[in-house]
Amino acid sequence: MAVPSHQRDRKAALTQLPFSLVMLIVVIAGLRIFQYHWREGTALIGGALMVAAVLRAILSTEQAGLLAIRGKPVDVLSYAGLSVLILFVTFTITGGPLS
């Protein structure tokens, strides 16, 4: 039995919802950085990567959409590792011209 095209389109759109959520957080982070709140912005980017790691861990490859790049363990470790690294740098930089 063939699936109607509007149901396929809806399913395809829902598949990209996790990636869209992560990108929304990144856009908000970019706005905060643009407003000279670089620490908040970079913390949001680290948070977005952690959200990506959690979503990739709990969703199947088909449901993860564009968050699925490699195998699930590699994706989760990559997203989480980058998140921890960015958050570490964000919270440990003191002084300098950006503070």
Secondary structure, DSSP 8 states (H G I E B T S, - for coil): ----HHHHHHHHHHHTHHHHHHHHHHHHHHHHHHTT-HHHHHHHHHHHHHHHHHHHHHS-HHHHGGG-SS-HHHHHHHHHHHHHHHHHHHHH--SSTT-
